[in-house]
């Protein structure tokens, strides 16, 4: 672990089967209360949260964001969902205070955060999980293709993102995608059973029918959580990008403890 470098990056190092993994972390200064940890999705990096982070800081909330392994400035490595979960827990362990956080996370990052909340439920406050891909429950789910991949519409919007800022995709390790997609293609009933250990309030945000993730599966996921809430903001897989004001209003309201979404 090290202090911030000249670019404002704080490096958190953890050993992964004897191999060092360096994670690039950004922290906002000031603010009170529990930090908000923002976790990006596949192919992105910490910059996807700039607009939301500004809104959080305006409310006095400290914000922590990082590049997941294989993304941005962080190390490449073995792309295993539980290893990525442990990366997130290492970021939390490096925080001042008791290391507990609220979370806002998208897609792959939301899945990683949910895995972390299963194994360390007491360290999490509220979670906002945008378009979180569930693992398949059985062969029928596999056949339906519940895997975090882009639709044609998402690909077009992704191209526009690259035109605006090519750095996230240029830094993305393309080896990650097939490995993670294969993991999401395996039925895992134990993952579903583990949802009962997540005791914190969770808002599951769906992009509606325009997303490749069927909203009914995200409703089911929210219903499997002890304190799960469901909200649809119809726009597609990247709600925070395509309807930023609506997403920020929902996320900030939920983190304040307001009644956001339907209780499942």
C-alpha positions as CSV (number, residue, x, y, z in Angstrom):
1,X,0.0,0.0,0.0
2,X,1.3,3.5,-0.8
3,X,0.3,7.1,-0.6
4,X,-1.1,8.9,-3.6
5,X,1.3,9.5,-6.5
6,X,1.6,12.7,-8.6
7,X,-1.6,11.8,-10.5
8,X,-3.6,11.3,-7.3
9,X,-3.6,7.5,-7.6
10,X,-3.3,5.5,-4.4
11,X,-1.9,2.0,-5.0
12,X,-3.2,-0.9,-3.0
13,X,-1.2,-4.1,-3.5
14,X,-2.4,-7.5,-2.6
15,X,-0.7,-10.9,-3.1
16,X,-2.7,-13.3,-5.3
17,X,-1.2,-16.8,-5.0
18,X,2.2,-15.2,-4.7
19,X,1.7,-12.7,-7.5
20,X,1.4,-9.0,-6.7
21,X,-1.8,-7.3,-7.9
22,X,-1.6,-3.5,-7.8
23,X,-5.0,-1.8,-7.8
24,X,-5.3,1.9,-8.8
25,X,-7.6,3.7,-6.3
26,X,-8.9,7.3,-6.2
27,X,-10.3,8.9,-3.1
28,X,-12.1,12.2,-2.8
29,X,-11.1,14.5,0.0
30,X,-13.4,15.7,2.7
31,X,-16.9,14.6,3.4
32,X,-18.2,12.8,6.4
33,X,-19.9,9.5,7.1
34,X,-19.5,6.1,5.4
35,X,-17.6,6.3,2.1
36,X,-19.3,5.3,-1.1
37,X,-17.3,2.7,-3.1
38,X,-18.0,3.0,-6.8
39,X,-17.2,-0.1,-8.9
40,X,-17.3,0.0,-12.7
41,X,-18.4,-2.7,-15.2
42,X,-16.6,-4.7,-17.8
43,X,-14.5,-2.6,-20.2
44,X,-14.8,0.6,-18.2
45,X,-12.7,2.2,-15.5
46,X,-13.2,4.6,-12.6
47,X,-14.0,7.5,-14.9
48,X,-17.5,6.2,-15.6
49,X,-18.5,7.5,-12.2
50,X,-17.3,11.1,-12.5
51,X,-20.8,12.6,-12.8
52,X,-22.2,10.6,-9.9
53,X,-19.2,11.1,-7.8
54,X,-19.6,14.9,-8.1
55,X,-23.2,14.6,-7.0
56,X,-22.2,12.4,-4.0
57,X,-19.4,14.9,-3.0
58,X,-21.9,17.7,-3.2
59,X,-23.8,15.9,-0.4
60,X,-20.6,15.6,1.6
61,X,-20.1,11.9,0.9
62,X,-16.5,10.6,0.5
63,X,-16.2,8.7,-2.7
64,X,-13.7,5.9,-3.5
65,X,-13.3,4.4,-6.9
66,X,-10.8,2.0,-8.4
67,X,-9.9,0.2,-11.6
68,X,-10.7,-3.4,-11.4
69,X,-7.9,-5.8,-12.4
70,X,-7.6,-6.0,-16.1
71,X,-8.9,-2.4,-16.4
72,X,-7.4,1.1,-16.4
73,X,-4.1,1.3,-14.5
74,X,-4.6,-1.8,-12.4
75,X,-2.6,-5.0,-12.9
76,X,-3.6,-7.8,-15.2
77,X,-3.9,-11.2,-13.6
78,X,-6.1,-14.3,-13.3
79,X,-9.7,-13.3,-14.1
80,X,-11.7,-15.2,-11.5
81,X,-14.8,-13.7,-9.9
82,X,-13.8,-14.6,-6.4
83,X,-10.3,-13.1,-6.9
84,X,-12.0,-9.9,-8.1
85,X,-14.2,-10.0,-5.0
86,X,-11.1,-10.2,-2.9
87,X,-9.6,-7.2,-4.7
88,X,-12.6,-5.2,-3.6
89,X,-12.3,-6.4,0.0
90,X,-8.6,-5.4,-0.1
91,X,-9.6,-1.9,-1.2
92,X,-12.0,-1.7,1.8
93,X,-9.4,-3.0,4.2
94,X,-7.1,-0.1,3.1
95,X,-9.7,2.6,4.0
96,X,-9.5,4.6,7.2
97,X,-11.9,3.9,10.1
98,X,-13.7,0.6,10.2
99,X,-13.4,-0.1,6.5
100,X,-17.2,-0.3,5.9
101,X,-18.7,1.3,2.8
102,X,-21.9,1.9,0.9
103,X,-21.6,0.7,-2.7
104,X,-22.7,1.9,-6.1
105,X,-21.7,-0.6,-8.8
106,X,-22.5,-1.5,-12.4
107,X,-22.7,-4.9,-14.2
108,X,-19.6,-7.0,-13.5
109,X,-18.7,-4.6,-10.7
110,X,-22.1,-5.0,-9.2
111,X,-21.7,-8.8,-9.3
112,X,-18.3,-8.6,-7.7
113,X,-19.6,-6.3,-4.9
114,X,-22.5,-8.7,-4.2
115,X,-20.1,-11.5,-3.9
116,X,-18.2,-9.4,-1.3
117,X,-21.3,-8.6,0.6
118,X,-22.0,-12.4,0.9
119,X,-18.8,-13.1,2.6
120,X,-18.4,-9.9,4.7
121,X,-22.0,-8.6,5.2
122,X,-21.2,-6.6,8.3
123,X,-18.8,-4.3,6.4
124,X,-21.4,-3.0,4.0
125,X,-24.1,-0.3,4.4
126,X,-26.4,0.2,1.5
127,X,-25.8,-1.2,-2.0
128,X,-27.0,0.2,-5.3
129,X,-26.5,-2.6,-7.9
130,X,-27.1,-1.4,-11.5
131,X,-27.8,-4.2,-14.0
132,X,-26.1,-6.8,-11.8
133,X,-25.8,-10.1,-13.8
134,X,-27.0,-13.1,-11.8
135,X,-25.4,-16.5,-12.3
136,X,-27.6,-19.0,-13.9
137,X,-29.7,-21.1,-11.6
138,X,-30.0,-24.1,-13.9
139,X,-29.8,-25.2,-17.5
140,X,-32.8,-23.2,-18.5
141,X,-31.1,-20.0,-17.4
142,X,-28.0,-21.0,-19.4
143,X,-30.1,-21.5,-22.5
144,X,-31.6,-18.1,-22.1
145,X,-28.1,-16.6,-22.2
146,X,-27.9,-14.6,-19.0
147,X,-24.3,-13.4,-19.6
148,X,-22.9,-9.8,-19.5
149,X,-22.4,-9.2,-23.2
150,X,-23.4,-6.2,-25.3
151,X,-26.5,-5.9,-27.5
152,X,-26.2,-4.1,-30.9
153,X,-27.6,-1.0,-29.3
154,X,-25.0,-1.1,-26.5
155,X,-22.3,-1.6,-29.0
156,X,-23.2,1.5,-30.9
157,X,-23.4,3.5,-27.6
158,X,-20.0,1.9,-26.6
159,X,-18.5,3.2,-29.9
160,X,-19.7,6.7,-29.1
161,X,-18.1,6.3,-25.6
162,X,-14.8,5.3,-27.2
163,X,-14.9,8.3,-29.5
164,X,-15.4,10.6,-26.5
165,X,-12.7,8.9,-24.4
166,X,-10.7,5.9,-25.9
167,X,-8.6,5.4,-22.8
168,X,-10.8,2.8,-20.9
169,X,-11.0,0.5,-23.8
170,X,-7.4,0.9,-24.8
171,X,-6.4,-0.2,-21.2
172,X,-8.8,-3.1,-21.1
173,X,-7.3,-6.6,-21.1
174,X,-9.5,-8.4,-23.7
175,X,-8.6,-11.7,-22.2
176,X,-10.9,-10.9,-19.3
177,X,-14.2,-11.0,-21.3
178,X,-14.2,-14.6,-22.4
179,X,-13.1,-15.9,-19.0
180,X,-15.7,-14.0,-17.1
181,X,-18.4,-14.8,-19.6
182,X,-17.6,-18.5,-19.3
183,X,-18.0,-18.2,-15.5
184,X,-21.4,-16.6,-16.0
185,X,-22.4,-19.5,-18.2
186,X,-22.1,-22.1,-15.4
187,X,-25.1,-22.8,-13.2
188,X,-24.3,-21.9,-9.6
189,X,-27.2,-22.6,-7.2
190,X,-24.8,-22.0,-4.2
191,X,-24.5,-18.3,-5.4
192,X,-28.3,-18.0,-5.1
193,X,-28.2,-19.6,-1.7
194,X,-25.5,-17.1,-0.6
195,X,-27.9,-14.1,-1.2
196,X,-29.6,-14.9,2.1
197,X,-26.4,-13.7,3.8
198,X,-26.6,-10.2,2.5
199,X,-28.4,-8.4,5.3
200,X,-27.9,-4.8,4.1
201,X,-30.5,-3.0,2.0
202,X,-29.9,-3.5,-1.7
203,X,-31.4,-1.6,-4.6
204,X,-31.3,-3.6,-7.8
205,X,-31.6,-1.2,-10.8
206,X,-32.7,-2.6,-14.1
207,X,-32.4,-1.0,-17.5
208,X,-35.7,-2.4,-18.5
209,X,-36.6,-4.4,-21.6
210,X,-34.0,-2.6,-23.7
211,X,-31.3,-4.4,-21.7
212,X,-30.0,-7.8,-22.6
213,X,-30.6,-8.8,-18.9
214,X,-34.3,-9.6,-18.6
215,X,-35.8,-7.4,-15.9
216,X,-37.7,-10.5,-14.5
217,X,-34.4,-12.1,-13.5
218,X,-33.3,-9.0,-11.7
219,X,-36.7,-8.9,-9.9
220,X,-36.1,-12.5,-8.9
221,X,-32.6,-11.6,-7.6
222,X,-34.0,-8.6,-5.6
223,X,-36.7,-10.9,-4.2
224,X,-34.0,-13.4,-3.0
225,X,-32.3,-10.8,-0.9
226,X,-33.5,-10.3,2.7
227,X,-33.9,-6.6,2.1
228,X,-33.9,-6.3,-1.7
229,X,-35.6,-3.5,-3.6
230,X,-36.2,-3.3,-7.4
231,X,-36.3,-0.3,-9.7
232,X,-36.6,-0.2,-13.5
233,X,-35.2,2.8,-15.4
234,X,-35.9,1.8,-19.0
235,X,-32.9,2.7,-21.2
236,X,-30.6,-0.4,-21.6
237,X,-27.6,-1.9,-19.8
238,X,-25.8,1.4,-18.9
239,X,-28.4,3.3,-16.9
240,X,-25.9,5.6,-15.2
241,X,-24.5,6.6,-18.6
242,X,-27.8,7.0,-20.6
243,X,-30.1,8.4,-17.9
244,X,-27.6,9.9,-15.5
245,X,-30.0,12.3,-13.7
246,X,-32.6,9.6,-13.1
247,X,-29.9,7.2,-11.9
248,X,-28.3,9.7,-9.6
249,X,-31.6,10.6,-8.1
250,X,-32.4,7.0,-7.3
251,X,-29.0,6.1,-6.1
252,X,-28.5,9.1,-3.8
253,X,-32.1,8.8,-2.5
254,X,-31.5,5.1,-1.6
255,X,-28.2,5.8,0.0
256,X,-29.9,8.5,2.2
257,X,-32.4,5.8,3.3
258,X,-35.3,7.0,1.3
259,X,-38.0,4.7,0.0
260,X,-36.7,4.0,-3.5
261,X,-38.0,1.1,-5.7
262,X,-40.4,-1.6,-4.9
263,X,-39.7,-3.9,-1.9
264,X,-39.4,-7.4,-3.2
